[in-house]
Amino acid sequence: MGIFSIFNKKYIEQEEKLNKKILELEETIARKDKEISDLINEIDKFNQNISVNTSNSINSKQLELIEKNIKDTKEENNRLKAVIGEYNLSSKKDKYYYKVDIEKFFSAVKYKELVAALLGLELKYIQDVTLETFEKISPDIRNYEDGKIKLQKFLSKEFIEWEIVTYLNKGERVSKIYSKSRKLINIFVENDIEFMEDLLNYDFEKLINLGFKESQIKEFITKREEYYLERRVVK
């Protein structure tokens, strides 16, 4: 088995581990949703017992504890759901990713020379860079080793900055892609549309009722489709 076959096997194993963790997180959320439902049912039964004045009703301290459990469980579930929503993590989503610019991946100033060297190899996205191509640049470049370690962690799917995770899963911010239309950006903000992935099923045609011209709408759609064609990769 060659070195690249070994590396590819490790990459697949890392992806499987990540998918397993995501599935476990979703199962935790589902379990907590059921806990909340069960606790609410307990309160309903308590209220029914009071209405018929039975002797089996729980006391006020028990009720207070149940209500606290509901509150705590809801808060924890909302936090977990926020993580899945913010980074677009889901075991059920389409298998895709967005290409990340080399400049964005190596965004720190200390990597300026490294970025220039990689761009000099006519590479544009970090997904274009392998260890083999990385080693074509001079090891004398400032922060070469740091950059190599960062790339290795990315390729092996070890933890990377959440900004990059978000970009991989949700693409560029719409405010950058549609920066020429402040009116459109405001509409996106009102509809909680922040990243290009949020526009996947967006109906641009309804903008005609908001004062946009057909030519503008066509331009918006074209910009989205060109972005997806260039950056969004379906596995």
MIGUKOL-668301 format. One record per residue (C-alpha): residue in three letters; x, y, z. Coordinates in steps of 0.2 Angstrom, whole numbers, plus 5000, padded with zeros to 4 digits. Layout:
<nodes>
ALAXYZ/...
</nodes>
This chain:
<nodes>
MET500050005000/GLY500850174995/ILE500950325006/PHE499550414997/SER498350264999/ILE498750265018/PHE498450445019/ASN496750435010/LYS496250295021/LYS496650405036/TYR495650545028/ILE494150425026/GLU494250365044/GLN494350545051/GLU492750585040/GLU491850435047/LYS492250485065/LEU491650665062/ASN490050595055/LYS489850485070/LYS490050635082/ILE488750735072/LEU487550585073/GLU487850565091/LEU487450755094/GLU485850745084/GLU485350595094/THR485650685110/ILE484550835104/ALA483150705100/ARG483350625117/LYS483250795126/ASP481750845115/LYS480850695122/GLU481350735140/ILE480650905138/SER479050825131/ASP478950705146/LEU479250835158/ILE477850945151/ASN476650795151/GLU477050775170/ILE476550955173/ASP474950935163/LYS474550785174/PHE474850885189/ASN473651015183/GLN472350885179/ASN472550815197/ILE472250985205/SER470751015194/VAL469950855200/ASN470650875218/THR471450705219/SER472750655233/ASN474050595220/SER474550765215/ILE476450815216/ASN476850955228/SER477451125224/LYS479351085227/GLN479250945214/LEU478351055202/GLU479651185204/LEU481051055201/ILE480150995185/GLU479951165178/LYS481851195182/ASN482251035173/ILE481251095158/LYS482151265157/ASP483851185159/THR483551055146/LYS482851185134/GLU484351295136/GLU485551145133/ASN484551085118/ASN484551265110/ARG486451275113/LEU486651115104/LYS485451155090/ALA486451325088/VAL488051235085/ILE487251125071/GLY486451275063/GLU487951395064/TYR489151275056/ASN487851185045/LEU488251015053/SER487050875049/SER487050695046/LYS485650715034/LYS486250855023/ASP486850835006/LYS488750795005/TYR489550944999/TYR490851075003/TYR491451244998/LYS493151284991/VAL494251395002/ASP495451524996/ILE497251495000/GLU497251675007/LYS495851645018/PHE496551475025/PHE498251555028/SER497451725033/ALA498751775047/VAL500051905042/LYS501451785046/TYR500951675031/LYS501051815019/GLU502651745010/LEU501951565011/VAL500351615002/ALA501251714989/ALA502351554985/LEU500751444984/LEU499851564973/GLY501451564962/LEU501151384959/GLU499551434951/LEU498551364965/LYS496951454971/TYR496051354984/ILE496651254999/GLN495851094992/ASP497051114977/VAL498551094989/THR499250924993/LEU500750885004/GLU501650844988/THR501351014980/PHE501651104997/GLU503451034997/LYS503751114980/ILE503951284988/SER505551324997/PRO505751265015/ASP506651425019/ILE505051525017/ARG504551605034/ASN503351495044/TYR503551355032/GLU503451215045/ASP501951295054/GLY501051315037/LYS501351125033/ILE500751075050/LYS499151175048/LEU498851095031/GLN499150925037/LYS497850955051/PHE496651015037/LEU496950865026/SER496750745040/LYS495150835046/GLU495850875063/PHE495151025072/ILE495351185062/GLU494751365065/TRP492851375066/GLU492951515053/ILE493651395041/VAL492351255046/THR490951385043/TYR491651435026/LEU491851255021/ASN490051215026/LYS489151385022/GLY490251475009/GLU490651655008/ARG489551795016/VAL488151865005/SER488752035010/LYS490352015001/ILE489651924985/TYR488252054984/SER489152204991/LYS488552314977/SER486752314982/ARG486452374999/LYS484552364997/LEU484752174993/ILE485952145008/ASN484652225020/ILE483352105013/PHE484451965017/VAL484752025034/GLU482952035038/ASN482751855032/ASP484251795042/ILE485251755026/GLU487051765030/PHE488051645019/MET487851585001/GLU487251415007/ASP485751505014/LEU485251554996/LEU485251384989/ASN483251384988/TYR483051564989/ASP481751634976/PHE482451784969/GLU480951814958/LYS479951874973/LEU481152024973/ILE480052104959/ASN478752144972/LEU480152244982/GLY480552364968/PHE481952264959/LYS482052254940/GLU482052094930/SER483752134924/GLN484452154942/ILE483551994948/LYS484351894933/GLU486051964938/PHE485851914956/ILE485351734951/THR486851724939/LYS487951774952/ARG487351644964/GLU487451504951/GLU489151554945/TYR489751554963/TYR489051384966/LEU489751314950/GLU491551374955/ARG491451344974/ARG490151224979/VAL490751044977/VAL489550904979/LYS490350744984/
</nodes>
